[in-house]
């Protein structure tokens, strides 16, 4: 090609770039001068301009409405399944089979997710009960759908055509959807004879219903202790003023996490701590222990019929670990590595107890460790977690967290009035792209405890992201369900530093869901392997250990100019490291117990297996109790609780990218890389590829080992 032609091409390219640049400048100028949207209708209209769909969920609030919604969803899905199965085999293609199946499951799961949230949050017991029943029925439908031979045959016919070359193979995310769909059929046992499949289907239905019962029993659990003021010595005044009184006694709700933890952390009376621990580890023991045993038995039977050595192998096959042995080896090696530091930490706490009690031969029990962890921070590092609450009023902490995430991820959060509330103090926010103003999704905040509500902290999907048509993308809606100490009188809700850490973590899940760009419902947002899903959120916990980040919002609730001194945060970090082996050994005892339970070859008593793991790895639970009855992770995290430690190792490595960057934890370029490569991608590609794309190298476990003092 001669020089004149090359120059002409170059000039044309420059002109095109210049024109494109001018168009972008004009577009940005228009955006800057647009009025800020403030209502749902305005955000919805703006979403349409970006080929996006923003939908406001309508929450059913009666038994009849819940039943009607569930039945309609299942009938509609049945009709669409029938059509999928009946299509002409000569005309089938990816869209009419694999993608159509994703569409059907997406619509059904959208209704199921909404009703599941109602089950966990409705103030009405009758509404929660109705929602629980429909969750069971819809879960049964999902099991039945997975065993529909006519639908499987149609999808398998298409898959065989692709393999034979008579149909073009899908690419990228759609190739992944095909692979995972057919993998699901294999894992359901569709390759087995009809009689075996019928047994498997029945077992899976039983398992689904038993799991729902297990979770519901935990949500419904309620136990109160009545204690005299002297028995609650040391308990923060901010907690005591929340407690009901009966005569001279305080009424403690053992199932209220904030109240329970405040006493366990702060009360010097061993008898009080012991009684609370006994109560908490005994609650619904008789009710849920047989339910958990049934869950474990059903899981083992399913895995055996499918040809796996154990449920752990079945469960981890599709996770990063790949096998139960790999997951257990990871935990056992970490457990062994922590042993010397753990022994030192336990002796440190035991010696402190010996001085307090005057008994040099005293033992450290399970009901002691939280109190003495806290005392080490107080006595040796001059860190009083309760005194630091005053720096974290909830509303200002939320605003500060929003500001941090707006900055590093290029987002905007706008509060709007929810048209429907399941509780009076419910809040609703729209998340938008700061540059384009595109509404990306919405999130609800349900922040305080109440009877019958989910008892911990979690993000719940309501509407998942999905490409509905080539020109319409459904933006997500999620809910953050928390249990912070509520405000009292003129005093706002004040958070512990650990609760701020939890808030940053859980909101990380919300962001993972909301900023998704995955095309399919299956891979949108947090649709990633269970042993990776915690990593992006765990990484964000680092932000609240950085003075520069923390003091952007942390300030005394009565005088915001009063900040946490850098030296105090440094001592907090030292105190955390001083008992970090205790923290991880407790986490490991759950993961190791979970894997031991789900690798057993015959029937076992789940409570005894988990209690023994706790005694082997951490501290023995009180005789005659069984913490497993309220261990909610046994429902969703069966044979995958190890994922918390596994994901922590990844999170520590990912955090180093920010730590080494020019902007530190507030680096916008790294933040956008995290948003694009991890959050927006979701499960649309192998997470190992996403991790490499973010790190720009292979991952390493060294940052994690360093972070825990090894």
Long-range contacts (C-beta under 8 A, 24 or more apart in sequence): 28-435, 31-435, 31-436, 31-437, 34-437, 36-414, 37-414, 37-430, 37-439, 38-414, 38-416, 39-416, 39-417, 40-416, 40-419, 40-430, 43-414, 43-416, 43-430, 43-432, 43-439, 44-439, 46-432, 46-437, 46-438, 46-439, 47-438, 47-439, 47-475, 50-436, 50-438, 50-439, 51-471, 51-472, 51-473, 52-438, 52-439, 52-440, 52-472, 52-473, 52-474, 52-475, 53-468, 53-472, 53-473, 53-474, 53-475, 54-430, 54-439, 54-441, 54-442, 54-475, 55-463, 55-474, 55-475, 55-477, 56-419, 56-442, 56-477, 57-114, 57-462, 57-463, 57-477, 58-420, 59-114, 59-117, 59-118, 59-420, 59-422, 60-114, 60-115, 60-118, 61-122, 61-124, 61-127, 61-422, 62-127, 62-130, 63-126, 63-127, 63-129, 63-130, 66-115, 66-118, 66-127, 66-130, 66-131, 66-134, 67-130, 67-134, 69-111, 69-114, 69-115, 69-134, 70-111, 70-112, 70-115, 70-134, 70-137, 70-138, 72-111, 73-107, 73-108, 73-111, 73-112, 73-138, 74-108, 74-137, 74-138, 74-141, 76-107, 76-108, 77-104, 77-105, 77-107, 77-108, 77-141, 77-145, 80-104, 81-145, 81-148, 81-151, 84-151, 84-154, 85-148, 85-150, 85-151, 85-153, 85-154, 86-150, 87-154, 89-154, 89-157, 92-154, 92-157, 92-158, 92-161, 93-158, 93-167, 94-158, 94-167, 94-170, 94-174, 94-178, 97-154, 97-155, 97-158, 98-155, 98-158, 98-170, 98-174, 98-177, 98-178, 98-181, 99-174, 99-177, 99-520, 101-151, 101-155, 101-181, 102-177, 102-181, 102-520, 102-521, 102-522, 103-521, 104-145, 105-142, 105-145, 105-521, 105-522, 106-464, 106-466, 106-520, 106-521, 108-138, 108-141, 108-142, 109-464, 109-521, 110-462, 110-463, 110-464, 111-138, 112-138, 112-139, 112-142, 113-460, 113-461, 113-462, 113-463, 113-464, 114-462, 114-463, 116-460, 117-460, 117-462, 117-479, 117-481, 118-422, 119-216, 119-219, 120-219, 120-453, 120-454, 120-460, 120-481, 121-422, 121-423, 121-446, 121-453, 121-454, 121-479, 121-481, 122-422, 122-452, 123-422, 123-423, 123-450, 123-451, 123-452, 123-453, 125-452, 128-216, 128-219, 128-452, 132-212, 132-216, 135-212, 136-208, 136-209, 136-212, 139-205, 139-208, 139-209, 139-212, 140-205, 140-208, 140-209, 142-208, 143-201, 143-204, 143-205, 143-208, 144-201, 144-205, 146-184, 146-185, 146-188, 146-204, 147-188, 147-190, 147-197, 147-200, 147-201, 149-190, 149-194, 149-197, 152-185, 152-190, 155-181, 155-182, 155-185, 156-182, 156-185, 156-190, 172-684, 172-685, 173-518, 173-519, 173-520, 173-523, 173-684, 173-685, 174-519, 174-520, 176-523, 176-683, 176-684, 176-685, 177-520, 177-522, 177-523, 180-522, 183-318, 187-306, 187-314, 187-317, 187-318, 189-305, 189-306, 192-305, 196-305, 199-305, 200-302, 200-305, 200-306, 203-298, 203-301, 203-302, 203-305, 204-302, 206-294, 206-298, 207-295, 207-298, 207-299, 207-302, 210-291, 210-294, 210-295, 210-298, 211-295, 211-635, 213-291, 214-288, 214-291, 214-292, 214-295, 214-632, 214-634, 214-635, 215-632, 215-635, 217-284, 217-287, 217-288, 217-291, 218-284, 218-288, 218-455, 218-630, 218-632, 219-452, 219-453, 219-454, 219-455, 220-452, 221-255, 221-283, 221-284, 221-455, 221-630, 222-253, 222-255, 222-451, 223-253, 223-254, 223-255, 223-279, 223-280, 223-283, 224-251, 224-252, 224-253, 224-254, 225-251, 225-252, 225-254, 225-275, 225-276, 225-279, 226-250, 226-251, 226-252, 227-252, 227-272, 230-269, 231-267, 231-269, 231-271, 231-272, 232-263, 232-267, 232-272, 233-267, 233-268, 233-269, 233-272, 234-266, 234-267, 234-268, 234-269, 235-262, 235-263, 235-266, 235-267, 236-262, 236-266, 236-386, 236-389, 238-386, 238-389, 238-485, 238-488, 238-491, 238-494, 239-263, 239-485, 241-488, 242-485, 242-486, 242-488, 252-276, 254-279, 254-280, 254-283, 255-280, 255-283, 255-455, 255-630, 256-449, 256-455, 256-483, 257-449, 257-455, 257-456, 257-483, 258-449, 258-483, 258-484, 258-485, 261-370, 262-386, 264-367, 264-370, 264-371, 265-370, 265-371, 265-373, 265-374, 265-385, 265-386, 266-371, 266-374, 266-386, 267-371, 268-356, 268-371, 270-357, 270-367, 270-368, 273-367, 273-368, 273-371, 274-365, 274-367, 274-622, 276-367, 277-366, 277-367, 277-622, 277-625, 278-622, 278-625, 280-627, 280-630, 281-621, 281-622, 281-625, 281-626, 281-627, 281-630, 282-624, 282-625, 282-626, 283-629, 283-630, 284-629, 284-630, 285-607, 285-625, 285-626, 285-629, 287-629, 288-628, 288-629, 288-630, 289-605, 289-606, 289-607, 289-626, 289-628, 289-629, 292-606, 292-607, 292-628, 292-629, 292-634, 293-603, 293-605, 293-606, 295-606, 295-634, 295-635, 295-638, 296-597, 296-598, 296-600, 296-604, 296-606, 297-603, 299-598, 299-638, 299-639, 300-598, 300-600, 300-601, 300-603, 309-599, 310-598, 310-599, 310-600, 310-601, 310-639, 311-598, 311-599, 311-638, 311-639, 312-595, 312-598, 312-599, 312-639, 313-599, 314-639, 315-598, 315-638, 315-639, 315-640, 316-531, 316-639, 316-640, 318-529, 319-529, 319-530, 319-531, 319-532, 319-640, 319-643, 320-529, 320-531, 320-532, 320-646, 320-687, 320-688, 321-531, 321-642, 321-646, 324-595, 324-598, 324-599, 324-639, 327-531, 327-591, 327-595, 327-639, 327-640, 327-642, 327-646, 328-592, 328-595, 328-596, 328-599, 328-642, 330-642, 330-645, 330-646, 331-588, 331-591, 331-592, 331-595, 331-642, 331-645, 332-592, 334-584, 334-588, 334-645, 335-585, 335-588, 335-592, 335-617, 337-705, 337-710, 338-581, 338-584, 338-585, 338-588, 338-708, 338-710, 341-580, 341-581, 341-709, 341-710, 342-581, 342-582, 342-585, 344-581, 345-578, 345-579, 345-581, 345-582, 346-582, 346-619, 348-376, 348-578, 349-373, 349-375, 349-376, 349-579, 349-582, 352-376, 352-379, 364-619, 365-619, 365-620, 365-622, 366-614, 366-618, 366-619, 366-620, 366-621, 366-622, 367-622, 369-582, 369-586, 369-619, 373-579, 373-582, 376-575, 376-578, 376-579, 377-572, 377-575, 377-578, 380-575, 380-578, 381-571, 381-572, 381-574, 381-575, 381-578, 382-571, 383-568, 383-571, 383-572, 383-575, 385-496, 385-497, 385-498, 386-496, 388-496, 388-497, 388-564, 388-568, 389-494, 389-495, 389-496, 390-494, 390-556, 390-557, 390-558, 391-554, 391-555, 391-556, 391-557, 391-562, 391-563, 391-564, 392-494, 392-495, 392-496, 392-497, 392-499, 392-500, 392-554, 393-492, 393-493, 393-494, 393-495, 393-557, 394-447, 394-484, 394-487, 394-492, 394-493, 394-494, 394-495, 395-492, 395-493, 396-553, 396-555, 396-557, 396-560, 397-495, 397-500, 397-503, 397-553, 397-554, 398-445, 398-503, 399-553, 400-552, 400-553, 400-554, 401-503, 401-504, 401-507, 401-553, 403-552, 403-553, 404-543, 404-549, 404-552, 404-553, 404-666, 405-507, 405-511, 406-434, 407-666, 407-668, 407-671, 408-665, 408-666, 408-667, 408-668, 408-670, 408-671, 408-672, 408-674, 409-511, 409-515, 409-671, 409-672, 409-674, 409-675, 409-679, 410-434, 410-435, 410-668, 410-671, 410-672, 410-675, 411-440, 411-511, 411-515, 412-437, 418-444, 422-446, 423-450, 431-511, 431-514, 431-515, 439-475, 440-475, 440-476, 440-514, 440-515, 441-465, 441-475, 441-476, 441-477, 441-478, 441-513, 441-514, 441-515, 442-475, 442-476, 442-477, 442-478, 442-514, 443-477, 443-478, 443-479, 443-480, 443-510, 443-514, 444-477, 444-478, 444-479, 444-480, 445-479, 445-480, 445-482, 446-479, 446-480, 446-481, 446-482, 447-480, 447-482, 447-483, 447-484, 447-486, 447-493, 448-482, 448-483, 448-484, 448-485, 448-486, 448-493, 449-483, 449-486, 453-481, 453-483, 454-481, 454-483, 455-483, 455-632, 456-483, 456-632, 457-481, 457-482, 457-483, 457-502, 457-506, 458-506, 458-509, 459-506, 459-507, 459-509, 459-510, 459-513, 459-526, 461-513, 461-525, 461-526, 464-513, 464-521, 464-524, 464-525, 464-527, 465-513, 465-514, 465-516, 465-517, 465-518, 465-521, 465-524, 465-525, 466-518, 466-519, 466-520, 466-521, 466-524, 467-519, 467-520, 475-514, 476-513, 476-514, 476-516, 476-524, 476-525, 478-509, 478-510, 478-513, 478-514, 480-506, 480-507, 480-510, 482-506, 491-557, 492-557, 494-557, 497-544, 497-572, 500-544, 501-541, 501-544, 504-540, 504-541, 504-543, 504-544, 505-537, 505-538, 505-540, 505-541, 506-537, 507-540, 508-536, 508-537, 508-538, 508-539, 508-540, 509-533, 509-537, 511-675, 511-679, 512-536, 512-537, 512-678, 512-679, 512-682, 515-675, 515-679, 515-680, 516-679, 516-680, 516-682, 517-680, 517-681, 517-682, 517-684, 518-680, 518-681, 518-682, 518-683, 518-684, 519-684, 520-684, 522-683, 523-682, 523-683, 523-684, 524-682, 524-683, 525-682, 526-682, 527-682, 527-683, 528-682, 528-683, 528-687, 529-683, 529-687, 530-637, 530-640, 530-643, 531-640, 531-642, 531-643, 531-646, 531-647, 532-643, 532-646, 532-647, 532-650, 532-687, 533-643, 533-647, 534-643, 534-644, 534-647, 534-648, 534-651, 535-647, 535-648, 535-650, 535-651, 535-654, 536-651, 536-654, 536-674, 536-678, 536-679, 537-651, 538-644, 538-647, 538-648, 538-651, 539-651, 539-652, 539-654, 539-655, 541-651, 542-655, 542-658, 542-659, 542-665, 543-665, 545-569, 545-572, 545-573, 546-664, 546-665, 548-664, 548-665, 548-666, 549-665, 549-666, 577-708, 577-709, 580-707, 580-708, 580-709, 581-708, 581-709, 584-645, 584-708, 585-617, 585-618, 586-618, 587-644, 587-645, 588-617, 588-618, 588-645, 589-613, 589-614, 589-616, 589-617, 589-618, 590-614, 590-631, 590-633, 590-641, 591-641, 591-642, 591-644, 591-645, 592-616, 592-617, 592-642, 593-617, 594-633, 594-634, 594-637, 594-638, 594-639, 594-640, 594-641, 594-642, 595-639, 595-641, 595-642, 598-638, 598-639, 606-634, 648-704, 649-701, 649-704, 650-691, 650-699, 651-704, 652-703, 652-704, 652-706, 652-707, 653-695, 653-699, 653-700, 653-701, 653-702, 653-703, 653-704, 654-678, 654-691, 654-694, 654-695, 655-703, 656-703, 657-694, 657-695
